Amino acid sequence: MLPKRLPRPSFRLWLLLILIGLGALLAWLAPWQTPAPGPVPTDEAGEPDYYLEEARLTRFDAQGRAHQRLDSPRLVHTPHDDVTRAVTPVAHLIDREGRRWIANGDEGRLGPGGNPLTLTGNARLFAPEERWQLDTEILHFDANVGHAWSDTPALLQQPPQHMRGDRFDAWIHDNRSRLTDNVRGHHPPERAQQGQAEAIEPEDVTP
């Protein structure tokens, strides 16, 4: 007795199997798809003409040397005022001698043409070679002349010394800084400085 042949699957069954397979393939590919960008940021400055996420912006001087780098989760440019705004930016400033300075804040703003840079909210400037650190509320930096300054109360630390003042200036190309107006500070005797506070590390000032 010959075995009976099974009935051939119908067209509808094949179609159903194909649809199930496509659905499984799409579900498997979904985690590898690039996430959709967030909503276009808008504020009182108007609608931007472009914005960048997880951005690194590098500026070069007239000789083609990189002298300023800005890292930020989001950069937003508005065309009517030619201003670029940054969220939690970290700026790496390079002087003419190749020394690196680090600045960061809660918010950042690059003026028309990319200069000056203004950091607001927990603004900080760190000089790794000299091991000093400045904390203030608003910090400005003019890349054209290498001048950083703050008109808001500032705390300057170079452990174990620290000073406070109402204005701060630094000229990075000359490796020179100045604290003025209502200056007061703490300067331990030379003997007491031995073995005191550890030097500030770069990771302590980079968010």
C-alpha positions in Angstrom: 0.0 0.0 0.0 1.5 3.3 -1.1 1.7 6.1 1.4 -0.6 9.0 0.9 0.9 12.3 -0.3 0.4 15.2 2.0 -1.6 18.1 0.6 0.6 20.9 -0.8 0.5 24.1 1.3 -1.9 26.6 0.0 -0.9 30.1 -1.4 -2.4 31.7 1.7 -0.3 29.6 4.0 2.9 30.5 2.1 2.0 34.2 2.2 1.4 33.9 6.0 4.8 32.3 6.5 6.6 35.0 4.5 4.9 37.7 6.5 5.9 36.1 9.8 9.5 35.8 8.5 9.7 39.4 7.5 8.3 40.5 10.8 10.9 38.5 12.7 13.7 40.0 10.5 12.5 43.6 11.1 12.4 43.0 14.9 15.9 41.6 14.8 17.2 44.6 12.8 15.5 47.3 14.9 18.1 47.6 17.7 20.8 48.4 15.1 18.9 51.1 13.4 20.2 54.7 13.9 18.0 56.4 16.5 15.8 59.3 15.2 17.1 62.8 16.1 15.5 64.6 18.9 13.1 67.6 18.3 14.5 70.7 16.7 15.6 73.0 19.6 13.9 76.4 19.6 14.1 79.3 22.0 13.9 83.1 22.1 16.9 83.2 19.7 14.7 81.7 16.9 14.8 78.5 14.9 18.2 77.2 14.0 19.5 76.5 10.5 21.4 73.5 11.8 22.3 71.6 14.9 24.8 68.9 15.7 24.7 66.1 18.2 27.7 64.6 19.9 29.8 67.3 18.2 33.5 68.2 18.1 34.2 71.6 16.7 37.9 72.5 15.9 39.1 76.0 15.0 42.3 76.7 13.2 44.5 79.9 13.2 45.8 81.7 10.2 48.8 79.3 10.0 46.5 76.3 9.9 47.2 75.1 13.4 44.4 73.9 15.6 44.1 76.3 18.6 40.6 75.6 20.0 38.5 72.5 20.2 34.9 72.4 21.6 33.2 69.1 22.5 29.4 69.1 23.3 26.4 66.7 23.3 24.6 69.4 21.2 25.6 72.5 19.2 22.9 74.7 17.8 23.4 77.6 15.4 20.9 80.3 14.8 21.4 82.2 11.5 19.9 85.6 12.3 22.6 86.4 14.9 25.3 83.9 13.7 25.6 82.5 17.3 26.3 78.9 18.2 25.0 77.6 21.5 26.4 74.5 23.3 25.2 72.2 26.0 27.8 71.3 28.7 30.7 72.2 26.5 34.3 71.3 27.2 36.8 73.5 25.4 40.5 72.7 24.9 42.5 75.8 24.3 46.0 75.6 22.8 48.4 78.5 23.1 51.3 79.4 20.8 53.7 77.3 22.8 51.5 74.2 22.5 50.3 74.3 26.1 46.8 73.0 26.6 44.2 74.7 28.8 40.8 73.2 29.6 37.6 75.2 30.1 34.0 73.9 30.7 30.6 75.1 31.9 26.9 74.2 32.0 26.3 76.2 28.8 28.4 77.7 26.1 28.0 80.4 23.4 30.2 81.1 20.4 29.8 84.6 19.0 29.5 85.6 15.4 32.3 84.0 13.4 33.0 81.6 16.3 34.4 84.2 18.7 34.4 84.9 21.6 33.5 81.8 23.6 31.4 82.4 26.7 30.8 79.7 29.3 28.1 80.2 31.9 27.1 78.2 35.0 29.8 76.5 37.0 32.4 77.8 34.6 36.0 76.5 35.1 39.4 77.2 33.6 42.2 74.7 34.3 45.9 75.1 33.5 47.4 71.6 33.7 51.1 72.6 33.6 50.8 75.2 36.3 48.3 73.1 38.3 45.9 76.1 38.9 42.2 76.1 38.6 39.7 79.0 38.3 36.0 78.6 39.2 33.5 81.3 38.4 29.9 81.8 37.1 30.7 83.4 33.7 33.9 83.0 31.8 34.8 84.6 28.4 37.6 83.7 26.0 38.8 85.6 23.0 40.6 83.2 20.8 42.0 85.9 18.5 44.2 87.3 21.3 44.2 84.4 23.8 42.6 86.4 26.6 40.3 84.7 29.1 38.5 86.8 31.7 35.6 86.8 34.2 33.7 89.8 35.6 31.9 87.6 38.2 33.4 86.6 41.6 36.1 84.0 41.0 38.0 81.4 43.1 41.6 80.7 42.0 43.2 77.6 43.5 46.8 76.3 43.3 46.9 73.9 46.3 47.6 74.5 49.0 46.9 78.2 48.2 43.6 79.7 47.1 42.4 83.3 46.5 39.2 85.0 45.7 38.5 88.2 43.7 35.9 90.0 41.8 37.7 89.9 38.4 40.0 87.5 36.7 42.2 87.8 33.6 44.5 85.3 31.9 46.6 85.6 28.8 47.3 82.1 27.7 50.0 82.9 25.1 52.0 84.8 27.8 51.2 82.2 30.5 50.1 85.0 32.7 47.1 85.4 35.0 45.8 88.1 37.3 43.1 88.3 40.1 41.9 91.8 41.0 39.3 93.8 43.0 38.5 92.8 46.6 41.2 90.1 46.5 41.6 87.9 49.6 43.3 84.5 49.9 45.0 81.8 52.0 48.7 81.3 51.7 50.1 78.7 54.2 53.7 79.2 55.4 56.3 77.4 53.3 56.9 74.7 55.9 53.1 74.0 56.1 52.9 73.5 52.4 55.0 70.4 52.4 52.9 67.3 52.2 49.6 69.2 52.1 46.8 69.1 49.5 47.4 67.0 46.4 47.7 68.7 43.0 44.5 69.2 40.9 44.2 66.5 38.3 42.7 67.1 34.8 40.0 64.5 35.4 38.8 66.6 38.4 37.8 69.5 36.1 36.5 67.6 33.1 32.9 66.6 33.3 
